[in-house]
């Protein structure tokens, strides 16, 4: 097999800069690591009753939220109830100046959203266990509830 020297020189002139660019790009990625840029959009989180979640924010600041209490779950107490009220929950922001706050979709019972550490925590939904699983009029344990929140930057 015989290569023409002009063709070999042309291929080398094209391939060498391309390989150097790829090597430099790979070295830059290895040195800097993966991007730590946070998504600027809202984060949808779920908290089971009694649990604490950490929500990452801008600049690596973590927001810790704990679902501490269900004041009203929005369900009727009896099977013959015609209308239930809106749910009201209490959430604690650990390490914040406002330690705990009430959230509810009904503004007259609790705030639909609360500013915490420069972000807004918004009430989403409260999932309660079916009435059939709660027997004898006993209170529902806190860990049976799941609270959905939205945290915006």
C-alpha positions as CSV (number, residue, x, y, z in Angstrom):
1,X,0.0,0.0,0.0
2,X,1.4,3.4,-1.0
3,X,0.4,6.8,0.3
4,X,0.9,10.0,-1.6
5,X,2.9,12.4,0.6
6,X,0.7,15.3,-0.2
7,X,-2.4,13.4,0.9
8,X,-0.8,12.3,4.0
9,X,0.3,15.9,4.8
10,X,-3.2,17.2,4.2
11,X,-4.8,14.5,6.5
12,X,-2.3,15.3,9.2
13,X,-3.0,19.0,9.0
14,X,-6.7,18.4,9.4
15,X,-6.6,15.6,12.0
16,X,-4.0,17.1,14.3
17,X,-5.9,20.3,15.3
18,X,-9.1,18.2,15.8
19,X,-7.4,15.8,18.1
20,X,-5.8,18.6,20.0
21,X,-9.2,20.3,20.5
22,X,-10.8,17.0,21.7
23,X,-7.9,16.4,24.1
24,X,-8.1,19.9,25.5
25,X,-11.9,19.6,25.9
26,X,-11.6,16.3,27.7
27,X,-8.9,17.7,30.0
28,X,-11.1,20.8,30.8
29,X,-14.1,18.6,31.7
30,X,-11.9,16.4,33.9
31,X,-10.4,19.3,35.8
32,X,-13.6,21.3,36.3
33,X,-16.0,18.3,36.9
34,X,-19.7,18.2,36.2
35,X,-21.6,21.4,36.3
36,X,-23.1,22.5,39.6
37,X,-25.5,24.9,38.1
38,X,-29.0,24.5,39.6
39,X,-32.2,24.5,37.6
40,X,-33.8,27.9,38.0
41,X,-37.3,26.4,37.9
42,X,-39.5,25.4,40.8
43,X,-38.9,22.1,42.6
44,X,-41.8,19.8,43.5
45,X,-41.2,17.9,46.7
46,X,-43.1,15.4,48.7
47,X,-42.7,15.1,52.5
48,X,-44.2,12.2,54.6
49,X,-45.5,13.3,58.0
50,X,-42.7,13.8,60.5
51,X,-39.9,13.7,57.9
52,X,-37.4,16.3,57.0
53,X,-36.3,17.0,53.4
54,X,-33.5,19.2,52.1
55,X,-34.1,21.3,49.1
56,X,-31.0,22.6,47.3
57,X,-31.0,26.2,46.2
58,X,-28.9,28.8,44.5
59,X,-25.3,29.0,45.6
60,X,-25.6,25.5,47.2
61,X,-27.7,26.8,50.1
62,X,-29.9,24.0,51.5
63,X,-33.4,24.6,52.7
64,X,-34.6,22.1,55.3
65,X,-38.3,21.6,55.7
66,X,-40.1,19.3,58.2
67,X,-43.7,18.3,58.0
68,X,-44.7,18.6,61.7
69,X,-48.5,18.6,62.0
70,X,-51.8,18.2,60.2
71,X,-54.3,20.7,61.7
72,X,-57.1,19.7,59.4
73,X,-56.9,17.1,56.6
74,X,-59.9,18.4,54.6
75,X,-62.0,15.3,55.0
76,X,-65.3,14.9,56.6
77,X,-65.3,13.3,60.1
78,X,-68.3,11.2,59.3
79,X,-69.5,9.4,56.2
80,X,-72.7,11.5,56.1
81,X,-70.8,14.8,55.8
82,X,-71.8,17.0,52.9
83,X,-68.9,19.3,52.7
84,X,-65.3,19.2,54.0
85,X,-63.0,22.1,54.7
86,X,-59.7,22.8,53.1
87,X,-56.6,21.1,54.5
88,X,-54.3,23.0,56.9
89,X,-50.8,21.8,57.7
90,X,-47.9,23.0,59.7
91,X,-44.4,23.0,58.3
92,X,-41.1,23.9,60.1
93,X,-38.2,25.5,58.3
94,X,-35.1,24.3,60.2
95,X,-32.6,27.1,60.7
96,X,-34.9,29.9,59.4
97,X,-36.0,33.0,61.2
98,X,-39.7,31.9,60.9
99,X,-39.4,28.5,62.5
100,X,-42.9,27.1,61.7
101,X,-45.8,28.2,59.5
102,X,-49.2,27.1,58.4
103,X,-50.0,26.3,54.8
104,X,-53.4,25.9,53.3
105,X,-55.0,26.5,49.9
106,X,-57.6,28.6,51.7
107,X,-56.0,31.9,52.6
108,X,-58.2,32.6,55.6
109,X,-56.9,29.4,57.4
110,X,-53.3,29.5,56.5
111,X,-51.0,31.0,53.9
112,X,-51.1,29.4,50.4
113,X,-47.3,30.3,50.1
114,X,-44.7,31.5,52.5
115,X,-41.3,33.2,51.9
116,X,-38.5,31.2,53.5
117,X,-34.8,32.0,53.1
118,X,-35.4,34.0,49.9
119,X,-37.6,31.3,48.3
120,X,-41.3,30.7,48.3
121,X,-42.8,27.5,49.7
122,X,-46.2,26.8,48.2
123,X,-48.9,24.4,49.3
124,X,-49.6,21.7,46.7
125,X,-51.7,18.9,48.0
126,X,-52.2,16.8,51.1
127,X,-52.7,13.1,50.5
128,X,-54.5,11.3,53.4
129,X,-55.1,7.6,53.8
130,X,-58.6,6.3,52.9
131,X,-61.2,6.6,55.6
132,X,-61.6,2.9,55.6
133,X,-58.1,2.4,56.9
134,X,-58.7,4.7,59.9
135,X,-61.0,2.8,62.3
136,X,-62.8,3.6,65.5
137,X,-62.5,7.4,65.2
138,X,-58.8,7.2,66.2
139,X,-56.6,9.9,64.9
140,X,-54.6,9.2,61.8
141,X,-50.9,8.9,62.5
142,X,-48.8,11.8,61.1
143,X,-46.6,9.4,58.9
144,X,-49.7,8.3,57.0
145,X,-50.0,11.7,55.3
146,X,-47.9,12.9,52.3
147,X,-47.6,16.6,51.7
148,X,-46.7,18.0,48.2
149,X,-45.0,21.3,48.1
150,X,-43.5,23.6,45.4
151,X,-40.3,25.5,46.3
152,X,-39.5,28.3,43.9
153,X,-36.1,30.1,43.7
